[in-house]
Amino acid sequence: LQGSSPRGGGDVEGRSPVDMMEDDEEGAERVEEEQDELVEQRSKFFACYLLGSSHPERRDYTYVGFTVRPDRRIRQHNGELTMGAHRTKRWRPWEMLMFVCGFPSKISALQFEWAWQNPKKSRHVWEVAKQLTGGGAA
């Protein structure tokens, strides 16, 4: 009998256990490649967000941050999930007012976050502000 062994390791098609193992390895590689592609697609999403406090005493408080998962991050800020929202703990609950996405890299998103948090220190913000107020060449 072709493809059979004392343990019955062959399948109906007459393929050897070695052939079947190679198919399993190829299938596992394919699954791994698909998972890598999903991770890569997910890792290309970078966002900066603006939170506003809904606390009755501090509705004027805002917070600017960076995330790759806005849905999860707002839950962290509101204490539904643990880890990573120390600075916003006091004036909960927070609502996400807006987020900006479409950055080509994590670095560019973090640079935007810094400029948004520090508008007086960021030369890029100053240049845009000048153009908007008519103080510079368009």
SVG drawing of the C-alpha trace seen along z (x, -y; Angstrom):
<svg xmlns="http://www.w3.org/2000/svg" viewBox="-21 -91 31 93">
<polyline fill="none" stroke="black" stroke-width="0.4" points="0.0,0.0 1.4,-3.3 1.8,-6.0 0.8,-3.7 2.9,-2.9 2.6,-0.6 0.9,-3.4 -1.4,-4.3 0.4,-7.6 -0.7,-7.9 -3.9,-9.6 -6.5,-8.4 -4.8,-10.2 -1.7,-8.0 0.5,-10.8 3.3,-10.1 3.4,-11.7 6.4,-13.8 4.3,-15.3 1.5,-16.0 3.9,-17.7 5.3,-19.9 1.7,-20.9 1.0,-21.7 4.2,-23.8 3.2,-25.7 -0.3,-26.3 1.2,-27.6 3.5,-29.9 0.5,-31.2 -1.4,-31.9 1.7,-33.6 2.1,-35.8 -1.6,-36.8 -1.2,-37.6 1.9,-39.7 0.0,-41.6 -2.8,-42.4 -0.4,-43.6 1.4,-45.7 -1.9,-47.2 -3.0,-47.9 0.4,-49.4 0.1,-51.9 -2.7,-53.7 -1.4,-56.5 -3.6,-59.2 -3.4,-62.3 -6.6,-63.1 -8.2,-65.8 -10.1,-65.0 -12.5,-67.2 -13.4,-66.7 -17.1,-66.1 -16.5,-66.6 -19.0,-69.2 -16.3,-71.4 -13.8,-71.2 -15.5,-71.2 -12.9,-73.5 -10.0,-71.0 -8.6,-69.4 -5.9,-66.8 -3.9,-66.0 -2.4,-62.6 -1.2,-59.9 -2.6,-56.5 -2.9,-53.6 -6.3,-52.6 -8.6,-55.5 -11.4,-53.2 -9.1,-51.6 -7.4,-54.8 -10.5,-56.6 -11.5,-53.7 -8.1,-53.9 -8.6,-57.6 -12.0,-57.0 -10.7,-54.2 -12.5,-51.3 -9.1,-49.7 -6.0,-49.9 -2.6,-51.2 -1.5,-54.5 -3.8,-57.3 -2.3,-58.9 -2.6,-62.6 -6.3,-62.4 -7.3,-60.5 -8.6,-63.5 -11.1,-65.1 -13.0,-62.0 -15.1,-61.3 -13.5,-62.4 -14.9,-62.4 -13.0,-62.3 -13.7,-65.5 -11.6,-64.8 -8.7,-62.8 -6.3,-63.4 -5.0,-60.4 -3.3,-59.6 0.3,-60.1 2.9,-58.2 4.8,-57.1 4.7,-57.0 7.4,-59.6 5.4,-62.1 2.4,-61.5 4.4,-62.1 5.9,-65.2 2.4,-66.5 1.3,-65.6 4.2,-67.6 3.4,-70.6 -0.3,-70.5 0.7,-70.3 3.3,-73.1 2.0,-75.6 4.1,-78.5 7.3,-76.5 6.6,-74.9 7.9,-76.9 5.5,-75.0 2.5,-76.2 3.9,-79.8 4.4,-79.7 0.8,-78.5 -0.6,-81.0 1.2,-83.9 -0.2,-82.8 -3.7,-82.6 -3.5,-86.0 -1.9,-87.6 1.4,-88.1 3.4,-86.2 3.7,-85.4 1.3,-82.9"/>
</svg>
